[in-house]
Amino acid sequence: MKFDIKSRKLGLLMDKNNTKRMVLSILVDNTAGVLSRVSGLFSRRGYNIDSLTVGETENPLISRMTVAVTGDEGILEQIRKQLAKLEDVKEIVELKPESSVCRELILIKVYAGPEERTSLNTIASIFRANVVDVSADFMMVELTGTVSKINAFIKLLDGFEIDELVRTGVTGLTRGFLSTDD
């Protein structure tokens, strides 16, 4: 997906077709079936989920879902409205780039014989990635960062043989204290 330079300067992720990437932080009841109901809402309406992470919050009765979706303004507004109708949903906050911190974790297993290890270690070091496992023929690297940092890292590994790769998906929180009076 190619992004418009003007949109990028404004902190928006909007491509030439006026589609935007939106990341939502959704607080839901921590009960059986909630994930199925939320993801079912997307599939019933033909919306694609780019990324989905879920975990228990500091309150064991509440879970936080971080959902990344792409669409035009009409579709994104419809997604917000439909989510708000779900009984399990307690709060929906859009994680805007200028007022939130979003990260992703990647584990990547790369073939690394003796001749590849030095260059792989150099690339990992530049990105502040950690080598978390080494065997005779492979190295596993862990990297946490923004989606663009993860993508740049993967692109630099183009000359290496990637055996396996897994990404957690985006997760995030708003910066500082978010007052309901604002």
C-alpha positions in Angstrom: 0.0 0.0 0.0 1.5 3.3 -1.0 0.9 6.3 1.3 0.5 9.9 0.4 3.4 12.1 1.7 1.0 14.9 2.7 -1.1 12.5 4.8 2.0 11.0 6.4 3.1 14.5 7.5 -0.2 15.0 9.2 0.2 11.7 11.2 -2.5 10.0 9.2 -2.1 6.6 7.6 -4.1 7.3 4.4 -3.4 5.9 1.0 -4.3 7.3 -2.4 -7.7 5.5 -2.3 -8.6 7.5 0.8 -8.4 4.5 3.0 -7.0 5.0 6.5 -5.6 2.6 9.1 -7.3 3.0 12.5 -6.1 1.3 15.7 -8.8 0.9 18.4 -8.3 0.1 22.1 -11.4 -1.7 23.3 -12.2 -2.5 26.9 -14.5 -5.6 27.1 -15.8 -7.9 29.7 -13.3 -10.8 30.4 -15.9 -13.5 29.7 -16.1 -16.5 27.4 -17.2 -15.7 23.9 -16.3 -12.0 23.8 -13.6 -12.5 21.2 -15.9 -14.5 19.0 -18.7 -11.8 19.2 -16.3 -9.0 18.4 -14.5 -10.8 15.5 -17.9 -12.0 14.3 -19.1 -8.4 14.0 -16.3 -7.8 11.5 -16.7 -11.0 9.5 -20.5 -10.6 9.2 -20.1 -7.2 7.6 -17.2 -8.2 5.4 -14.6 -6.0 7.3 -11.0 -7.3 7.5 -9.1 -7.1 10.8 -5.4 -6.2 10.0 -4.3 -7.0 13.5 -5.9 -8.2 16.8 -4.4 -8.6 20.2 -6.2 -9.4 23.4 -5.2 -9.6 27.0 -6.4 -9.2 30.6 -6.0 -5.8 32.1 -5.0 -4.8 35.7 -8.7 -5.7 36.5 -9.2 -9.4 35.9 -12.8 -8.8 35.0 -11.8 -6.6 32.0 -9.8 -7.4 28.9 -8.3 -5.0 26.4 -8.5 -5.7 22.7 -6.3 -3.8 20.3 -7.8 -3.9 16.8 -6.2 -2.5 13.7 -8.5 -2.0 10.7 -8.3 -0.3 7.3 -11.1 1.4 5.4 -12.5 4.7 4.2 -14.0 7.1 6.8 -17.5 5.7 6.3 -16.4 2.1 7.0 -14.3 3.1 10.0 -17.2 5.1 11.5 -19.5 2.2 11.0 -17.0 -0.1 12.8 -17.0 2.2 15.8 -20.8 2.4 15.9 -21.2 -1.4 15.6 -18.7 -2.1 18.3 -20.3 0.4 20.6 -23.6 -1.6 20.3 -22.1 -4.8 21.7 -23.1 -5.4 25.3 -19.6 -6.7 26.2 -17.9 -3.5 25.0 -17.2 -1.0 27.9 -15.0 1.6 26.2 -13.6 2.3 22.7 -10.6 4.7 22.2 -8.9 5.3 18.9 -5.2 5.2 19.3 -4.0 8.1 17.2 -0.3 8.3 16.3 0.3 11.6 18.0 -1.4 10.7 21.3 -0.6 7.0 21.8 2.2 4.5 22.0 1.8 1.4 19.8 4.2 -1.5 19.5 4.5 -4.9 18.0 6.7 -7.9 18.8 8.3 -10.2 16.2 10.2 -13.4 16.6 12.1 -14.4 13.5 14.1 -17.6 13.0 16.8 -17.2 10.4 19.3 -19.6 8.9 22.6 -18.4 10.1 25.7 -20.5 9.5 29.0 -19.3 10.7 29.5 -16.9 7.7 26.0 -15.2 8.2 26.1 -14.7 12.0 28.2 -11.6 12.1 26.1 -9.7 9.6 22.9 -10.9 11.2 24.2 -9.8 14.6 25.1 -6.4 13.2 21.6 -5.8 11.7 20.0 -7.0 15.0 22.3 -4.6 17.0 21.3 -1.6 14.8 17.6 -2.3 15.5 18.3 -3.1 19.2 16.9 -6.5 18.6 17.8 -9.4 20.9 19.2 -12.8 19.8 17.1 -15.1 22.0 18.1 -18.5 20.7 21.1 -19.9 18.7 21.6 -23.4 17.3 24.2 -24.8 14.9 22.3 -23.5 11.9 19.8 -21.0 13.1 19.4 -17.8 15.1 16.2 -16.5 16.6 15.8 -12.8 16.9 13.2 -10.9 19.0 12.4 -7.3 18.1 9.8 -4.9 19.6 8.9 -1.6 17.9 6.6 0.3 15.7 5.1 -1.4 12.6 7.4 0.6 10.3 10.5 -0.5 12.4 9.5 -4.1 12.2 8.9 -3.9 8.4 12.3 -2.2 7.9 14.0 -4.9 9.9 12.3 -7.7 7.8 13.3 -5.8 4.6 17.0 -5.8 5.7 16.8 -9.5 6.2 16.0 -10.0 2.5 19.3 -11.7 1.7 18.9 -14.2 4.6 16.9 -17.4 4.6 14.0 -16.9 6.9 12.8 -20.2 8.3 9.9 -19.0 10.5 8.4 -15.6 11.4 5.6 -14.6 13.8 4.2 -11.2 14.7 2.1 -10.4 17.7 0.0 -7.7 16.1 -0.2 -4.1 17.3 -1.0 -3.2 20.9 -0.9 0.2 22.5 -2.1 2.7 25.0 -2.9 6.4 25.0 -0.1 8.7 26.3 -0.4 10.3 29.7 -3.7 10.8 31.5 -6.8 10.8 29.3 -9.4 13.0 31.0 -13.1 12.5 30.2 -13.6 16.3 30.7 -11.4 17.2 27.7 
